[in-house]
Amino acid sequence: MATAASATVFVSRLPSTTATVTRCSALPYLPPRLTATSFSPSIKHFSDSRKPFLLQTKASSEDTSSPVDANELFTDLKEKWDAIENKSTVLLYGGGAVVAVWLSSILVSAINSVPLLPKIMELVGLGYTGWFVYRYLLFKSSRKELATDIESLKKKIAGTE
C-alpha cells in the first residue's frame, strides 16, 4: 500500500502530455532543408531560388586590372628563375628561412609552456609599445624624425645612399 501511495505522488509531478508547442515569433522563418533529390543541375534554378537570401557586393576601383593568367604567371616565374645566376644561394636562403621559422615556432611554444613567462612577455611588449608611442608617435617632431629614419633605412636597403 505504501508503494502505491508513493507512486501517486510521483505521477502527479509528471508533466502533462497535452502541452502545446508554440512557435516563437521572434525567430526568422527558415526555408525547408534541401534534400539530395531536390538539387537541380541547372545553375539558373539555384540562383533564382536563392536570390532573396544572398547579399552580393562588388568591389571595384578606378584601376581596372585584368585577371592573372596562370600560364603567364608560371612563364614569368620561370624567366626570373632562369635569370638568377647563383641558384644554390637562393635555395640556401630559402631553406634557412624555413628552418628559422620552424625554430622560432618551437621557441615560442616552449616559452608559452612556462607558467608565468607568457604574461611577463606580454607586459614587456606592452611596455615597449608604450615607449615607442611616446618616443616616436606622440609629438609631431618625433614623427618627422621617425619618417626620416625610415627613409634613410629604405635608401640603405635599396643601395641608393
C-alpha positions as CSV (number, residue, x, y, z in Angstrom):
1,M,0.0,0.0,0.0
2,A,2.9,2.3,0.8
3,T,4.4,1.8,-2.7
4,A,1.1,2.7,-4.3
5,A,0.9,5.9,-2.3
6,S,4.4,6.9,-3.3
7,A,3.6,6.1,-6.9
8,T,0.7,8.5,-6.9
9,V,2.9,11.3,-5.6
10,F,5.3,10.8,-8.5
11,V,2.5,10.6,-11.0
12,S,1.2,14.0,-10.0
13,R,4.6,15.6,-10.6
14,L,5.0,14.3,-14.1
15,P,4.3,17.0,-16.8
16,S,1.1,16.6,-18.7
17,T,1.3,15.4,-22.3
18,T,-1.3,17.7,-23.5
19,A,1.0,20.7,-23.6
20,T,1.0,22.6,-26.9
21,V,4.2,23.6,-28.7
22,T,4.2,27.3,-29.6
23,R,6.5,28.8,-32.2
24,C,8.5,31.9,-31.0
25,S,7.6,34.7,-33.4
26,A,11.0,36.5,-32.8
27,L,12.9,33.8,-34.7
28,P,13.1,34.3,-38.5
29,Y,11.4,31.8,-40.8
30,L,13.9,29.3,-42.2
31,P,13.2,27.6,-45.6
32,P,12.9,23.8,-45.6
33,R,16.0,21.8,-45.9
34,L,17.1,20.7,-49.4
35,T,17.3,17.0,-50.0
36,A,19.5,15.2,-52.4
37,T,16.6,14.8,-54.8
38,S,15.8,18.5,-54.8
39,F,19.1,19.5,-56.3
40,S,18.9,20.6,-59.9
41,P,21.7,20.6,-62.3
42,S,20.5,24.0,-63.5
43,I,22.5,26.8,-62.1
44,K,19.8,29.3,-63.1
45,H,17.3,27.5,-60.9
46,F,19.7,27.6,-58.0
47,S,20.5,31.3,-58.4
48,D,16.8,32.3,-58.9
49,S,15.7,30.3,-55.8
50,R,18.4,31.8,-53.5
51,K,18.3,35.4,-54.8
52,P,16.5,36.9,-51.8
53,F,18.8,35.3,-49.3
54,L,22.2,36.3,-50.9
55,L,23.9,39.6,-50.2
56,Q,26.0,40.4,-53.2
57,T,28.7,43.0,-53.2
58,K,31.2,44.0,-55.8
59,A,34.4,45.8,-55.0
60,S,35.8,48.0,-57.7
61,S,38.5,50.5,-58.2
62,E,39.4,53.1,-60.8
63,D,42.4,51.0,-61.8
64,T,40.8,48.1,-63.7
65,S,43.3,45.2,-63.8
66,S,42.9,42.1,-65.9
67,P,42.8,38.7,-64.2
68,V,46.1,36.9,-63.9
69,D,46.6,34.1,-66.3
70,A,48.2,31.0,-64.6
71,N,50.4,30.2,-67.7
72,E,51.6,33.8,-67.8
73,L,52.5,33.7,-64.1
74,F,54.4,30.4,-64.5
75,T,56.3,31.6,-67.5
76,D,57.2,34.9,-65.7
77,L,58.5,32.9,-62.7
78,K,60.4,30.6,-64.9
79,E,62.1,33.5,-66.7
80,K,63.0,35.1,-63.3
81,W,64.4,31.7,-62.0
82,D,66.5,31.3,-65.2
83,A,67.8,34.9,-64.8
84,I,69.2,34.1,-61.4
85,E,72.9,33.3,-61.6
86,N,73.5,31.7,-58.2
87,K,70.6,29.4,-57.7
88,S,72.3,27.5,-54.8
89,T,72.4,30.7,-52.7
90,V,68.7,31.4,-53.3
91,L,67.8,27.8,-52.3
92,L,70.1,28.1,-49.2
93,Y,68.5,31.3,-48.1
94,G,65.0,29.9,-48.7
95,G,65.8,26.7,-46.7
96,G,67.4,28.8,-44.0
97,A,64.2,30.9,-43.8
98,V,62.0,27.8,-43.4
99,V,64.3,26.4,-40.7
100,A,64.3,29.8,-38.9
101,V,60.5,29.9,-38.9
102,W,60.4,26.3,-37.6
103,L,62.9,27.0,-34.9
104,S,61.1,30.2,-33.8
105,S,57.8,28.3,-33.6
106,I,59.5,25.7,-31.3
107,L,60.9,28.5,-29.2
108,V,57.6,30.4,-28.9
109,S,55.8,27.2,-27.9
110,A,58.5,26.4,-25.3
111,I,58.2,29.9,-23.8
112,N,54.4,29.6,-23.9
113,S,54.5,26.4,-21.8
114,V,56.3,28.1,-18.9
115,P,53.6,29.2,-16.4
116,L,54.3,32.9,-15.9
117,L,56.6,33.7,-18.8
118,P,53.9,34.5,-21.4
119,K,52.2,37.1,-19.2
120,I,55.6,38.7,-18.5
121,M,56.4,38.8,-22.2
122,E,53.0,40.5,-22.8
123,L,53.9,43.1,-20.2
124,V,57.3,43.6,-21.8
125,G,55.6,44.0,-25.2
126,L,53.0,46.5,-23.8
127,G,55.8,48.4,-22.2
128,Y,57.8,48.6,-25.4
129,T,54.7,49.6,-27.3
130,G,54.1,52.4,-24.8
131,W,57.7,53.6,-25.0
132,F,57.6,53.5,-28.9
133,V,54.4,55.6,-29.0
134,Y,55.8,58.1,-26.5
135,R,59.1,58.3,-28.2
136,Y,58.1,58.4,-31.9
137,L,54.4,58.9,-32.4
138,L,53.1,61.3,-29.8
139,F,54.7,64.5,-30.9
140,K,55.0,66.0,-34.4
141,S,58.8,66.5,-34.3
142,S,59.4,62.9,-33.3
143,R,57.1,61.6,-36.1
144,K,59.2,63.6,-38.6
145,E,62.3,62.0,-37.1
146,L,60.8,58.5,-37.4
147,A,59.9,59.3,-41.1
148,T,63.4,60.4,-41.9
149,D,64.9,57.3,-40.2
150,I,62.6,55.1,-42.2
151,E,63.5,56.9,-45.5
152,S,67.3,56.5,-44.7
153,L,66.8,52.8,-44.0
154,K,64.9,52.4,-47.3
155,K,67.8,54.1,-49.1
156,K,70.4,51.9,-47.4
157,I,68.4,48.7,-48.3
158,A,67.9,49.9,-51.9
159,G,71.6,50.8,-52.2
160,T,70.9,54.4,-53.3
161,E,72.7,56.0,-50.3
